[in-house]
Amino acid sequence: MKDFASRVREVVRQISRGQVLTYKQVAMLAGSPNASRAVGNMMKSNYDKKVPCHRVIRSDGKMGGYNGGEAKKIKLLREEGFL
């Protein structure tokens, strides 16, 4: 069985261009529905280009953290047609 971090990365890799999931949705899909904060911390420190962490946002619709800064996250989501 894969560890939580591997399951999270797998879920996030499957988010299509122009789509987003919340940290809570990712945690639920990875099998740990109460681990949204852990998902946020993982995504904030992600540098793997194959894991599109900019496609994960807060449940209240705000952007949440991003290692390239919030402005870059917004720019990427706009380019993908989400915003």
mmCIF file of the N, C-alpha and C atoms, coordinates in Angstrom:
data_MODEL
# 
_entry.id   MODEL 
# 
loop_
_atom_site.group_PDB 
_atom_site.id 
_atom_site.type_symbol 
_atom_site.label_atom_id 
_atom_site.label_alt_id 
_atom_site.label_comp_id 
_atom_site.label_asym_id 
_atom_site.label_entity_id 
_atom_site.label_seq_id 
_atom_site.pdbx_PDB_ins_code 
_atom_site.Cartn_x 
_atom_site.Cartn_y 
_atom_site.Cartn_z 
_atom_site.occupancy 
_atom_site.B_iso_or_equiv 
_atom_site.pdbx_formal_charge 
_atom_site.auth_seq_id 
_atom_site.auth_comp_id 
_atom_site.auth_asym_id 
_atom_site.auth_atom_id 
_atom_site.pdbx_PDB_model_num 
ATOM 1   N N  . MET A 1 1  ? 0.830   -1.180 0.000   1.00 0.00 ? 1  MET A N  1 
ATOM 2   C CA . MET A 1 1  ? 0.000   0.000  0.000   1.00 0.00 ? 1  MET A CA 1 
ATOM 3   C C  . MET A 1 1  ? 0.881   1.253  0.000   1.00 0.00 ? 1  MET A C  1 
ATOM 4   N N  . LYS A 1 2  ? 0.478   2.243  -0.754  1.00 0.00 ? 2  LYS A N  1 
ATOM 5   C CA . LYS A 1 2  ? 1.246   3.482  -0.848  1.00 0.00 ? 2  LYS A CA 1 
ATOM 6   C C  . LYS A 1 2  ? 1.066   4.322  0.407   1.00 0.00 ? 2  LYS A C  1 
ATOM 7   N N  . ASP A 1 3  ? 2.104   5.107  0.730   1.00 0.00 ? 3  ASP A N  1 
ATOM 8   C CA . ASP A 1 3  ? 1.989   6.005  1.870   1.00 0.00 ? 3  ASP A CA 1 
ATOM 9   C C  . ASP A 1 3  ? 1.133   7.218  1.498   1.00 0.00 ? 3  ASP A C  1 
ATOM 10  N N  . PHE A 1 4  ? 0.750   7.987  2.513   1.00 0.00 ? 4  PHE A N  1 
ATOM 11  C CA . PHE A 1 4  ? -0.147  9.121  2.307   1.00 0.00 ? 4  PHE A CA 1 
ATOM 12  C C  . PHE A 1 4  ? 0.417   10.120 1.295   1.00 0.00 ? 4  PHE A C  1 
ATOM 13  N N  . ALA A 1 5  ? 1.678   10.458 1.414   1.00 0.00 ? 5  ALA A N  1 
ATOM 14  C CA . ALA A 1 5  ? 2.285   11.432 0.500   1.00 0.00 ? 5  ALA A CA 1 
ATOM 15  C C  . ALA A 1 5  ? 2.210   10.957 -0.947  1.00 0.00 ? 5  ALA A C  1 
ATOM 16  N N  . SER A 1 6  ? 2.457   9.694  -1.181  1.00 0.00 ? 6  SER A N  1 
ATOM 17  C CA . SER A 1 6  ? 2.377   9.147  -2.545  1.00 0.00 ? 6  SER A CA 1 
ATOM 18  C C  . SER A 1 6  ? 0.947   9.202  -3.068  1.00 0.00 ? 6  SER A C  1 
ATOM 19  N N  . ARG A 1 7  ? -0.006  8.891  -2.206  1.00 0.00 ? 7  ARG A N  1 
ATOM 20  C CA . ARG A 1 7  ? -1.411  8.948  -2.620  1.00 0.00 ? 7  ARG A CA 1 
ATOM 21  C C  . ARG A 1 7  ? -1.828  10.380 -2.943  1.00 0.00 ? 7  ARG A C  1 
ATOM 22  N N  . VAL A 1 8  ? -1.368  11.342 -2.151  1.00 0.00 ? 8  VAL A N  1 
ATOM 23  C CA . VAL A 1 8  ? -1.688  12.750 -2.413  1.00 0.00 ? 8  VAL A CA 1 
ATOM 24  C C  . VAL A 1 8  ? -1.122  13.169 -3.763  1.00 0.00 ? 8  VAL A C  1 
ATOM 25  N N  . ARG A 1 9  ? 0.140   12.864 -4.000  1.00 0.00 ? 9  ARG A N  1 
ATOM 26  C CA . ARG A 1 9  ? 0.761   13.242 -5.290  1.00 0.00 ? 9  ARG A CA 1 
ATOM 27  C C  . ARG A 1 9  ? 0.018   12.603 -6.463  1.00 0.00 ? 9  ARG A C  1 
ATOM 28  N N  . GLU A 1 10 ? -0.416  11.371 -6.301  1.00 0.00 ? 10 GLU A N  1 
ATOM 29  C CA . GLU A 1 10 ? -1.164  10.681 -7.351  1.00 0.00 ? 10 GLU A CA 1 
ATOM 30  C C  . GLU A 1 10 ? -2.493  11.386 -7.637  1.00 0.00 ? 10 GLU A C  1 
ATOM 31  N N  . VAL A 1 11 ? -3.207  11.772 -6.588  1.00 0.00 ? 11 VAL A N  1 
ATOM 32  C CA . VAL A 1 11 ? -4.478  12.481 -6.750  1.00 0.00 ? 11 VAL A CA 1 
ATOM 33  C C  . VAL A 1 11 ? -4.250  13.806 -7.474  1.00 0.00 ? 11 VAL A C  1 
ATOM 34  N N  . VAL A 1 12 ? -3.255  14.565 -7.048  1.00 0.00 ? 12 VAL A N  1 
ATOM 35  C CA . VAL A 1 12 ? -3.006  15.887 -7.624  1.00 0.00 ? 12 VAL A CA 1 
ATOM 36  C C  . VAL A 1 12 ? -2.553  15.771 -9.074  1.00 0.00 ? 12 VAL A C  1 
ATOM 37  N N  . ARG A 1 13 ? -1.777  14.749 -9.399  1.00 0.00 ? 13 ARG A N  1 
ATOM 38  C CA . ARG A 1 13 ? -1.355  14.546 -10.802 1.00 0.00 ? 13 ARG A CA 1 
ATOM 39  C C  . ARG A 1 13 ? -2.552  14.362 -11.728 1.00 0.00 ? 13 ARG A C  1 
ATOM 40  N N  . GLN A 1 14 ? -3.656  13.877 -11.200 1.00 0.00 ? 14 GLN A N  1 
ATOM 41  C CA . GLN A 1 14 ? -4.836  13.585 -12.018 1.00 0.00 ? 14 GLN A CA 1 
ATOM 42  C C  . GLN A 1 14 ? -5.771  14.783 -12.184 1.00 0.00 ? 14 GLN A C  1 
ATOM 43  N N  . ILE A 1 15 ? -5.477  15.912 -11.538 1.00 0.00 ? 15 ILE A N  1 
ATOM 44  C CA . ILE A 1 15 ? -6.325  17.090 -11.702 1.00 0.00 ? 15 ILE A CA 1 
ATOM 45  C C  . ILE A 1 15 ? -6.069  17.665 -13.094 1.00 0.00 ? 15 ILE A C  1 
ATOM 46  N N  . SER A 1 16 ? -7.104  17.747 -13.882 1.00 0.00 ? 16 SER A N  1 
ATOM 47  C CA . SER A 1 16 ? -6.980  18.214 -15.268 1.00 0.00 ? 16 SER A CA 1 
ATOM 48  C C  . SER A 1 16 ? -6.703  19.701 -15.342 1.00 0.00 ? 16 SER A C  1 
ATOM 49  N N  . ARG A 1 17 ? -6.083  20.103 -16.406 1.00 0.00 ? 17 ARG A N  1 
ATOM 50  C CA . ARG A 1 17 ? -5.835  21.520 -16.698 1.00 0.00 ? 17 ARG A CA 1 
ATOM 51  C C  . ARG A 1 17 ? -7.176  22.257 -16.679 1.00 0.00 ? 17 ARG A C  1 
ATOM 52  N N  . GLY A 1 18 ? -7.213  23.400 -16.017 1.00 0.00 ? 18 GLY A N  1 
ATOM 53  C CA . GLY A 1 18 ? -8.441  24.181 -15.925 1.00 0.00 ? 18 GLY A CA 1 
ATOM 54  C C  . GLY A 1 18 ? -9.385  23.738 -14.824 1.00 0.00 ? 18 GLY A C  1 
ATOM 55  N N  . GLN A 1 19 ? -8.979  22.743 -14.041 1.00 0.00 ? 19 GLN A N  1 
ATOM 56  C CA . GLN A 1 19 ? -9.788  22.238 -12.935 1.00 0.00 ? 19 GLN A CA 1 
ATOM 57  C C  . GLN A 1 19 ? -9.003  22.409 -11.639 1.00 0.00 ? 19 GLN A C  1 
ATOM 58  N N  . VAL A 1 20 ? -9.705  22.433 -10.527 1.00 0.00 ? 20 VAL A N  1 
ATOM 59  C CA . VAL A 1 20 ? -9.052  22.482 -9.223  1.00 0.00 ? 20 VAL A CA 1 
ATOM 60  C C  . VAL A 1 20 ? -9.768  21.540 -8.264  1.00 0.00 ? 20 VAL A C  1 
ATOM 61  N N  . LEU A 1 21 ? -9.084  21.177 -7.214  1.00 0.00 ? 21 LEU A N  1 
ATOM 62  C CA . LEU A 1 21 ? -9.667  20.479 -6.073  1.00 0.00 ? 21 LEU A CA 1 
ATOM 63  C C  . LEU A 1 21 ? -9.260  21.262 -4.835  1.00 0.00 ? 21 LEU A C  1 
ATOM 64  N N  . THR A 1 22 ? -10.020 21.110 -3.765  1.00 0.00 ? 22 THR A N  1 
ATOM 65  C CA . THR A 1 22 ? -9.632  21.732 -2.505  1.00 0.00 ? 22 THR A CA 1 
ATOM 66  C C  . THR A 1 22 ? -8.665  20.801 -1.774  1.00 0.00 ? 22 THR A C  1 
ATOM 67  N N  . TYR A 1 23 ? -7.971  21.374 -0.797  1.00 0.00 ? 23 TYR A N  1 
ATOM 68  C CA . TYR A 1 23 ? -7.072  20.562 0.021   1.00 0.00 ? 23 TYR A CA 1 
ATOM 69  C C  . TYR A 1 23 ? -7.864  19.437 0.686   1.00 0.00 ? 23 TYR A C  1 
ATOM 70  N N  . LYS A 1 24 ? -9.068  19.742 1.135   1.00 0.00 ? 24 LYS A N  1 
ATOM 71  C CA . LYS A 1 24 ? -9.914  18.736 1.784   1.00 0.00 ? 24 LYS A CA 1 
ATOM 72  C C  . LYS A 1 24 ? -10.301 17.625 0.800   1.00 0.00 ? 24 LYS A C  1 
ATOM 73  N N  . GLN A 1 25 ? -10.668 18.001 -0.431  1.00 0.00 ? 25 GLN A N  1 
ATOM 74  C CA . GLN A 1 25 ? -11.019 16.984 -1.433  1.00 0.00 ? 25 GLN A CA 1 
ATOM 75  C C  . GLN A 1 25 ? -9.838  16.076 -1.727  1.00 0.00 ? 25 GLN A C  1 
ATOM 76  N N  . VAL A 1 26 ? -8.651  16.656 -1.835  1.00 0.00 ? 26 VAL A N  1 
ATOM 77  C CA . VAL A 1 26 ? -7.450  15.848 -2.087  1.00 0.00 ? 26 VAL A CA 1 
ATOM 78  C C  . VAL A 1 26 ? -7.226  14.891 -0.921  1.00 0.00 ? 26 VAL A C  1 
ATOM 79  N N  . ALA A 1 27 ? -7.349  15.402 0.299   1.00 0.00 ? 27 ALA A N  1 
ATOM 80  C CA . ALA A 1 27 ? -7.163  14.543 1.477   1.00 0.00 ? 27 ALA A CA 1 
ATOM 81  C C  . ALA A 1 27 ? -8.161  13.392 1.473   1.00 0.00 ? 27 ALA A C  1 
ATOM 82  N N  . MET A 1 28 ? -9.424  13.693 1.149   1.00 0.00 ? 28 MET A N  1 
ATOM 83  C CA . MET A 1 28 ? -10.450 12.647 1.106   1.00 0.00 ? 28 MET A CA 1 
ATOM 84  C C  . MET A 1 28 ? -10.125 11.610 0.041   1.00 0.00 ? 28 MET A C  1 
ATOM 85  N N  . LEU A 1 29 ? -9.758  12.066 -1.144  1.00 0.00 ? 29 LEU A N  1 
ATOM 86  C CA . LEU A 1 29 ? -9.444  11.141 -2.239  1.00 0.00 ? 29 LEU A CA 1 
ATOM 87  C C  . LEU A 1 29 ? -8.188  10.319 -1.951  1.00 0.00 ? 29 LEU A C  1 
ATOM 88  N N  . ALA A 1 30 ? -7.305  10.859 -1.111  1.00 0.00 ? 30 ALA A N  1 
ATOM 89  C CA . ALA A 1 30 ? -6.088  10.134 -0.734  1.00 0.00 ? 30 ALA A CA 1 
ATOM 90  C C  . ALA A 1 30 ? -6.318  9.208  0.452   1.00 0.00 ? 30 ALA A C  1 
ATOM 91  N N  . GLY A 1 31 ? -7.560  9.207  0.962   1.00 0.00 ? 31 GLY A N  1 
ATOM 92  C CA . GLY A 1 31 ? -7.903  8.265  2.021   1.00 0.00 ? 31 GLY A CA 1 
ATOM 93  C C  . GLY A 1 31 ? -7.765  8.778  3.438   1.00 0.00 ? 31 GLY A C  1 
ATOM 94  N N  . SER A 1 32 ? -7.513  10.078 3.608   1.00 0.00 ? 32 SER A N  1 
ATOM 95  C CA . SER A 1 32 ? -7.392  10.654 4.947   1.00 0.00 ? 32 SER A CA 1 
ATOM 96  C C  . SER A 1 32 ? -8.173  11.962 5.004   1.00 0.00 ? 32 SER A C  1 
ATOM 97  N N  . PRO A 1 33 ? -9.494  11.878 5.179   1.00 0.00 ? 33 PRO A N  1 
ATOM 98  C CA . PRO A 1 33 ? -10.353 13.061 5.073   1.00 0.00 ? 33 PRO A CA 1 
ATOM 99  C C  . PRO A 1 33 ? -10.057 14.183 6.064   1.00 0.00 ? 33 PRO A C  1 
ATOM 100 N N  . ASN A 1 34 ? -9.371  13.902 7.147   1.00 0.00 ? 34 ASN A N  1 
ATOM 101 C CA . ASN A 1 34 ? -9.052  14.940 8.134   1.00 0.00 ? 34 ASN A CA 1 
ATOM 102 C C  . ASN A 1 34 ? -7.644  15.509 7.970   1.00 0.00 ? 34 ASN A C  1 
ATOM 103 N N  . ALA A 1 35 ? -7.002  15.237 6.849   1.00 0.00 ? 35 ALA A N  1 
ATOM 104 C CA . ALA A 1 35 ? -5.607  15.633 6.662   1.00 0.00 ? 35 ALA A CA 1 
ATOM 105 C C  . ALA A 1 35 ? -5.433  16.777 5.668   1.00 0.00 ? 35 ALA A C  1 
ATOM 106 N N  . SER A 1 36 ? -6.416  17.677 5.589   1.00 0.00 ? 36 SER A N  1 
ATOM 107 C CA . SER A 1 36 ? -6.305  18.764 4.611   1.00 0.00 ? 36 SER A CA 1 
ATOM 108 C C  . SER A 1 36 ? -5.113  19.676 4.903   1.00 0.00 ? 36 SER A C  1 
ATOM 109 N N  . ARG A 1 37 ? -4.805  19.914 6.163   1.00 0.00 ? 37 ARG A N  1 
ATOM 110 C CA . ARG A 1 37 ? -3.647  20.746 6.508   1.00 0.00 ? 37 ARG A CA 1 
ATOM 111 C C  . ARG A 1 37 ? -2.346  20.087 6.047   1.00 0.00 ? 37 ARG A C  1 
ATOM 112 N N  . ALA A 1 38 ? -2.254  18.778 6.198   1.00 0.00 ? 38 ALA A N  1 
ATOM 113 C CA . ALA A 1 38 ? -1.071  18.052 5.738   1.00 0.00 ? 38 ALA A CA 1 
ATOM 114 C C  . ALA A 1 38 ? -0.933  18.166 4.223   1.00 0.00 ? 38 ALA A C  1 
ATOM 115 N N  . VAL A 1 39 ? -2.058  18.088 3.512   1.00 0.00 ? 39 VAL A N  1 
ATOM 116 C CA . VAL A 1 39 ? -2.035  18.252 2.050   1.00 0.00 ? 39 VAL A CA 1 
ATOM 117 C C  . VAL A 1 39 ? -1.520  19.645 1.705   1.00 0.00 ? 39 VAL A C  1 
ATOM 118 N N  . GLY A 1 40 ? -2.020  20.665 2.403   1.00 0.00 ? 40 GLY A N  1 
ATOM 119 C CA . GLY A 1 40 ? -1.567  22.031 2.157   1.00 0.00 ? 40 GLY A CA 1 
ATOM 120 C C  . GLY A 1 40 ? -0.073  22.186 2.363   1.00 0.00 ? 40 GLY A C  1 
ATOM 121 N N  . ASN A 1 41 ? 0.447   21.613 3.427   1.00 0.00 ? 41 ASN A N  1 
ATOM 122 C CA . ASN A 1 41 ? 1.886   21.695 3.690   1.00 0.00 ? 41 ASN A CA 1 
ATOM 123 C C  . ASN A 1 41 ? 2.689   20.975 2.623   1.00 0.00 ? 41 ASN A C  1 
ATOM 124 N N  . MET A 1 42 ? 2.179   19.838 2.163   1.00 0.00 ? 42 MET A N  1 
ATOM 125 C CA . MET A 1 42 ? 2.879   19.100 1.105   1.00 0.00 ? 42 MET A CA 1 
ATOM 126 C C  . MET A 1 42 ? 2.892   19.884 -0.196  1.00 0.00 ? 42 MET A C  1 
ATOM 127 N N  . MET A 1 43 ? 1.766   20.466 -0.544  1.00 0.00 ? 43 MET A N  1 
ATOM 128 C CA . MET A 1 43 ? 1.675   21.195 -1.808  1.00 0.00 ? 43 MET A CA 1 
ATOM 129 C C  . MET A 1 43 ? 2.516   22.475 -1.774  1.00 0.00 ? 43 MET A C  1 
ATOM 130 N N  . LYS A 1 44 ? 2.571   23.126 -0.631  1.00 0.00 ? 44 LYS A N  1 
ATOM 131 C CA . LYS A 1 44 ? 3.354   24.355 -0.517  1.00 0.00 ? 44 LYS A CA 1 
ATOM 132 C C  . LYS A 1 44 ? 4.845   24.091 -0.726  1.00 0.00 ? 44 LYS A C  1 
ATOM 133 N N  . SER A 1 45 ? 5.294   22.903 -0.359  1.00 0.00 ? 45 SER A N  1 
ATOM 134 C CA . SER A 1 45 ? 6.719   22.587 -0.492  1.00 0.00 ? 45 SER A CA 1 
ATOM 135 C C  . SER A 1 45 ? 7.006   21.686 -1.692  1.00 0.00 ? 45 SER A C  1 
ATOM 136 N N  . ASN A 1 46 ? 6.052   21.539 -2.584  1.00 0.00 ? 46 ASN A N  1 
ATOM 137 C CA . ASN A 1 46 ? 6.240   20.702 -3.769  1.00 0.00 ? 46 ASN A CA 1 
ATOM 138 C C  . ASN A 1 46 ? 7.013   21.453 -4.859  1.00 0.00 ? 46 ASN A C  1 
ATOM 139 N N  . TYR A 1 47 ? 8.027   20.803 -5.421  1.00 0.00 ? 47 TYR A N  1 
ATOM 140 C CA . TYR A 1 47 ? 8.771   21.387 -6.542  1.00 0.00 ? 47 TYR A CA 1 
ATOM 141 C C  . TYR A 1 47 ? 8.801   20.438 -7.733  1.00 0.00 ? 47 TYR A C  1 
ATOM 142 N N  . ASP A 1 48 ? 8.036   19.376 -7.667  1.00 0.00 ? 48 ASP A N  1 
ATOM 143 C CA . ASP A 1 48 ? 7.958   18.401 -8.754  1.00 0.00 ? 48 ASP A CA 1 
ATOM 144 C C  . ASP A 1 48 ? 6.985   18.922 -9.805  1.00 0.00 ? 48 ASP A C  1 
ATOM 145 N N  . LYS A 1 49 ? 7.477   19.221 -10.985 1.00 0.00 ? 49 LYS A N  1 
ATOM 146 C CA . LYS A 1 49 ? 6.650   19.786 -12.059 1.00 0.00 ? 49 LYS A CA 1 
ATOM 147 C C  . LYS A 1 49 ? 5.547   18.834 -12.505 1.00 0.00 ? 49 LYS A C  1 
ATOM 148 N N  . LYS A 1 50 ? 5.686   17.544 -12.214 1.00 0.00 ? 50 LYS A N  1 
ATOM 149 C CA . LYS A 1 50 ? 4.667   16.562 -12.591 1.00 0.00 ? 50 LYS A CA 1 
ATOM 150 C C  . LYS A 1 50 ? 3.469   16.575 -11.637 1.00 0.00 ? 50 LYS A C  1 
ATOM 151 N N  . VAL A 1 51 ? 3.603   17.296 -10.529 1.00 0.00 ? 51 VAL A N  1 
ATOM 152 C CA . VAL A 1 51 ? 2.531   17.405 -9.539  1.00 0.00 ? 51 VAL A CA 1 
ATOM 153 C C  . VAL A 1 51 ? 2.033   18.852 -9.579  1.00 0.00 ? 51 VAL A C  1 
ATOM 154 N N  . PRO A 1 52 ? 0.933   19.113 -10.274 1.00 0.00 ? 52 PRO A N  1 
ATOM 155 C CA . PRO A 1 52 ? 0.454   20.491 -10.468 1.00 0.00 ? 52 PRO A CA 1 
ATOM 156 C C  . PRO A 1 52 ? -0.220  21.057 -9.210  1.00 0.00 ? 52 PRO A C  1 
ATOM 157 N N  . CYS A 1 53 ? 0.592   21.346 -8.208  1.00 0.00 ? 53 CYS A N  1 
ATOM 158 C CA . CYS A 1 53 ? 0.068   21.760 -6.910  1.00 0.00 ? 53 CYS A CA 1 
ATOM 159 C C  . CYS A 1 53 ? -0.686  23.089 -6.965  1.00 0.00 ? 53 CYS A C  1 
ATOM 160 N N  . HIS A 1 54 ? -0.474  23.873 -8.024  1.00 0.00 ? 54 HIS A N  1 
ATOM 161 C CA . HIS A 1 54 ? -1.220  25.130 -8.152  1.00 0.00 ? 54 HIS A CA 1 
ATOM 162 C C  . HIS A 1 54 ? -2.712  24.879 -8.377  1.00 0.00 ? 54 HIS A C  1 
ATOM 163 N N  . ARG A 1 55 ? -3.092  23.654 -8.689  1.00 0.00 ? 55 ARG A N  1 
ATOM 164 C CA . ARG A 1 55 ? -4.498  23.301 -8.927  1.00 0.00 ? 55 ARG A CA 1 
ATOM 165 C C  . ARG A 1 55 ? -5.235  22.892 -7.650  1.00 0.00 ? 55 ARG A C  1 
ATOM 166 N N  . VAL A 1 56 ? -4.597  23.089 -6.510  1.00 0.00 ? 56 VAL A N  1 
ATOM 167 C CA . VAL A 1 56 ? -5.224  22.772 -5.235  1.00 0.00 ? 56 VAL A CA 1 
ATOM 168 C C  . VAL A 1 56 ? -5.449  24.084 -4.482  1.00 0.00 ? 56 VAL A C  1 
ATOM 169 N N  . ILE A 1 57 ? -6.706  24.335 -4.098  1.00 0.00 ? 57 ILE A N  1 
ATOM 170 C CA . ILE A 1 57 ? -7.058  25.594 -3.450  1.00 0.00 ? 57 ILE A CA 1 
ATOM 171 C C  . ILE A 1 57 ? -7.784  25.340 -2.134  1.00 0.00 ? 57 ILE A C  1 
ATOM 172 N N  . ARG A 1 58 ? -8.033  26.405 -1.403  1.00 0.00 ? 58 ARG A N  1 
ATOM 173 C CA . ARG A 1 58 ? -8.743  26.305 -0.129  1.00 0.00 ? 58 ARG A CA 1 
ATOM 174 C C  . ARG A 1 58 ? -10.235 26.084 -0.358  1.00 0.00 ? 58 ARG A C  1 
ATOM 175 N N  . SER A 1 59 ? -10.897 25.528 0.629   1.00 0.00 ? 59 SER A N  1 
ATOM 176 C CA . SER A 1 59 ? -12.343 25.268 0.546   1.00 0.00 ? 59 SER A CA 1 
ATOM 177 C C  . SER A 1 59 ? -13.163 26.540 0.432   1.00 0.00 ? 59 SER A C  1 
ATOM 178 N N  . ASP A 1 60 ? -12.640 27.665 0.932   1.00 0.00 ? 60 ASP A N  1 
ATOM 179 C CA . ASP A 1 60 ? -13.373 28.923 0.859   1.00 0.00 ? 60 ASP A CA 1 
ATOM 180 C C  . ASP A 1 60 ? -13.153 29.659 -0.463  1.00 0.00 ? 60 ASP A C  1 
ATOM 181 N N  . GLY A 1 61 ? -12.448 29.021 -1.396  1.00 0.00 ? 61 GLY A N  1 
ATOM 182 C CA . GLY A 1 61 ? -12.212 29.610 -2.711  1.00 0.00 ? 61 GLY A CA 1 
ATOM 183 C C  . GLY A 1 61 ? -10.956 30.450 -2.808  1.00 0.00 ? 61 GLY A C  1 
ATOM 184 N N  . LYS A 1 62 ? -10.304 30.721 -1.668  1.00 0.00 ? 62 LYS A N  1 
ATOM 185 C CA . LYS A 1 62 ? -9.047  31.467 -1.699  1.00 0.00 ? 62 LYS A CA 1 
ATOM 186 C C  . LYS A 1 62 ? -7.950  30.553 -2.223  1.00 0.00 ? 62 LYS A C  1 
ATOM 187 N N  . MET A 1 63 ? -6.874  31.154 -2.682  1.00 0.00 ? 63 MET A N  1 
ATOM 188 C CA . MET A 1 63 ? -5.824  30.401 -3.354  1.00 0.00 ? 63 MET A CA 1 
ATOM 189 C C  . MET A 1 63 ? -5.058  29.449 -2.447  1.00 0.00 ? 63 MET A C  1 
ATOM 190 N N  . GLY A 1 64 ? -4.734  29.874 -1.242  1.00 0.00 ? 64 GLY A N  1 
ATOM 191 C CA . GLY A 1 64 ? -3.883  29.056 -0.393  1.00 0.00 ? 64 GLY A CA 1 
ATOM 192 C C  . GLY A 1 64 ? -2.428  29.264 -0.766  1.00 0.00 ? 64 GLY A C  1 
ATOM 193 N N  . GLY A 1 65 ? -1.541  28.561 -0.096  1.00 0.00 ? 65 GLY A N  1 
ATOM 194 C CA . GLY A 1 65 ? -0.108  28.731 -0.320  1.00 0.00 ? 65 GLY A CA 1 
ATOM 195 C C  . GLY A 1 65 ? 0.367   28.145 -1.639  1.00 0.00 ? 65 GLY A C  1 
ATOM 196 N N  . TYR A 1 66 ? 1.500   28.660 -2.081  1.00 0.00 ? 66 TYR A N  1 
ATOM 197 C CA . TYR A 1 66 ? 2.141   28.154 -3.304  1.00 0.00 ? 66 TYR A CA 1 
ATOM 198 C C  . TYR A 1 66 ? 3.599   28.540 -3.227  1.00 0.00 ? 66 TYR A C  1 
ATOM 199 N N  . ASN A 1 67 ? 4.487   27.625 -3.559  1.00 0.00 ? 67 ASN A N  1 
ATOM 200 C CA . ASN A 1 67 ? 5.915   27.903 -3.414  1.00 0.00 ? 67 ASN A CA 1 
ATOM 201 C C  . ASN A 1 67 ? 6.412   29.004 -4.347  1.00 0.00 ? 67 ASN A C  1 
ATOM 202 N N  . GLY A 1 68 ? 5.658   29.317 -5.399  1.00 0.00 ? 68 GLY A N  1 
ATOM 203 C CA . GLY A 1 68 ? 6.030   30.397 -6.306  1.00 0.00 ? 68 GLY A CA 1 
ATOM 204 C C  . GLY A 1 68 ? 5.329   31.704 -5.982  1.00 0.00 ? 68 GLY A C  1 
ATOM 205 N N  . GLY A 1 69 ? 4.537   31.712 -4.908  1.00 0.00 ? 69 GLY A N  1 
ATOM 206 C CA . GLY A 1 69 ? 3.795   32.897 -4.511  1.00 0.00 ? 69 GLY A CA 1 
ATOM 207 C C  . GLY A 1 69 ? 2.377   32.883 -5.062  1.00 0.00 ? 69 GLY A C  1 
ATOM 208 N N  . GLU A 1 70 ? 1.495   33.593 -4.382  1.00 0.00 ? 70 GLU A N  1 
ATOM 209 C CA . GLU A 1 70 ? 0.081   33.596 -4.762  1.00 0.00 ? 70 GLU A CA 1 
ATOM 210 C C  . GLU A 1 70 ? -0.143  34.188 -6.154  1.00 0.00 ? 70 GLU A C  1 
ATOM 211 N N  . ALA A 1 71 ? 0.587   35.242 -6.497  1.00 0.00 ? 71 ALA A N  1 
ATOM 212 C CA . ALA A 1 71 ? 0.419   35.877 -7.818  1.00 0.00 ? 71 ALA A CA 1 
ATOM 213 C C  . ALA A 1 71 ? 0.738   34.891 -8.940  1.00 0.00 ? 71 ALA A C  1 
ATOM 214 N N  . LYS A 1 72 ? 1.761   34.087 -8.758  1.00 0.00 ? 72 LYS A N  1 
ATOM 215 C CA . LYS A 1 72 ? 2.129   33.094 -9.776  1.00 0.00 ? 72 LYS A CA 1 
ATOM 216 C C  . LYS A 1 72 ? 1.055   32.000 -9.866  1.00 0.00 ? 72 LYS A C  1 
ATOM 217 N N  . LYS A 1 73 ? 0.516   31.595 -8.719  1.00 0.00 ? 73 LYS A N  1 
ATOM 218 C CA . LYS A 1 73 ? -0.541  30.582 -8.707  1.00 0.00 ? 73 LYS A CA 1 
ATOM 219 C C  . LYS A 1 73 ? -1.759  31.093 -9.484  1.00 0.00 ? 73 LYS A C  1 
ATOM 220 N N  . ILE A 1 74 ? -2.144  32.330 -9.233  1.00 0.00 ? 74 ILE A N  1 
ATOM 221 C CA . ILE A 1 74 ? -3.271  32.935 -9.938  1.00 0.00 ? 74 ILE A CA 1 
ATOM 222 C C  . ILE A 1 74 ? -2.984  33.009 -11.437 1.00 0.00 ? 74 ILE A C  1 
ATOM 223 N N  . LYS A 1 75 ? -1.778  33.402 -11.792 1.00 0.00 ? 75 LYS A N  1 
ATOM 224 C CA . LYS A 1 75 ? -1.388  33.492 -13.210 1.00 0.00 ? 75 LYS A CA 1 
ATOM 225 C C  . LYS A 1 75 ? -1.514  32.129 -13.895 1.00 0.00 ? 75 LYS A C  1 
ATOM 226 N N  . LEU A 1 76 ? -1.008  31.083 -13.251 1.00 0.00 ? 76 LEU A N  1 
ATOM 227 C CA . LEU A 1 76 ? -1.087  29.746 -13.831 1.00 0.00 ? 76 LEU A CA 1 
ATOM 228 C C  . LEU A 1 76 ? -2.531  29.295 -13.998 1.00 0.00 ? 76 LEU A C  1 
ATOM 229 N N  . LEU A 1 77 ? -3.376  29.545 -13.011 1.00 0.00 ? 77 LEU A N  1 
ATOM 230 C CA . LEU A 1 77 ? -4.781  29.139 -13.101 1.00 0.00 ? 77 LEU A CA 1 
ATOM 231 C C  . LEU A 1 77 ? -5.525  29.938 -14.173 1.00 0.00 ? 77 LEU A C  1 
ATOM 232 N N  . ARG A 1 78 ? -5.155  31.195 -14.344 1.00 0.00 ? 78 ARG A N  1 
ATOM 233 C CA . ARG A 1 78 ? -5.749  31.998 -15.429 1.00 0.00 ? 78 ARG A CA 1 
ATOM 234 C C  . ARG A 1 78 ? -5.347  31.447 -16.802 1.00 0.00 ? 78 ARG A C  1 
ATOM 235 N N  . GLU A 1 79 ? -4.067  31.130 -16.948 1.00 0.00 ? 79 GLU A N  1 
ATOM 236 C CA . GLU A 1 79 ? -3.574  30.572 -18.208 1.00 0.00 ? 79 GLU A CA 1 
ATOM 237 C C  . GLU A 1 79 ? -4.267  29.259 -18.555 1.00 0.00 ? 79 GLU A C  1 
ATOM 238 N N  . GLU A 1 80 ? -4.651  28.510 -17.531 1.00 0.00 ? 80 GLU A N  1 
ATOM 239 C CA . GLU A 1 80 ? -5.324  27.226 -17.755 1.00 0.00 ? 80 GLU A CA 1 
ATOM 240 C C  . GLU A 1 80 ? -6.835  27.380 -17.914 1.00 0.00 ? 80 GLU A C  1 
ATOM 241 N N  . GLY A 1 81 ? -7.343  28.602 -17.766 1.00 0.00 ? 81 GLY A N  1 
ATOM 242 C CA . GLY A 1 81 ? -8.761  28.827 -17.961 1.00 0.00 ? 81 GLY A CA 1 
ATOM 243 C C  . GLY A 1 81 ? -9.634  28.621 -16.752 1.00 0.00 ? 81 GLY A C  1 
ATOM 244 N N  . PHE A 1 82 ? -9.031  28.459 -15.561 1.00 0.00 ? 82 PHE A N  1 
ATOM 245 C CA . PHE A 1 82 ? -9.849  28.288 -14.370 1.00 0.00 ? 82 PHE A CA 1 
ATOM 246 C C  . PHE A 1 82 ? -10.398 29.632 -13.889 1.00 0.00 ? 82 PHE A C  1 
ATOM 247 N N  . LEU A 1 83 ? -9.570  30.660 -13.888 1.00 0.00 ? 83 LEU A N  1 
ATOM 248 C CA . LEU A 1 83 ? -10.002 31.982 -13.412 1.00 0.00 ? 83 LEU A CA 1 
ATOM 249 C C  . LEU A 1 83 ? -10.331 32.879 -14.584 1.00 0.00 ? 83 LEU A C  1 
# 
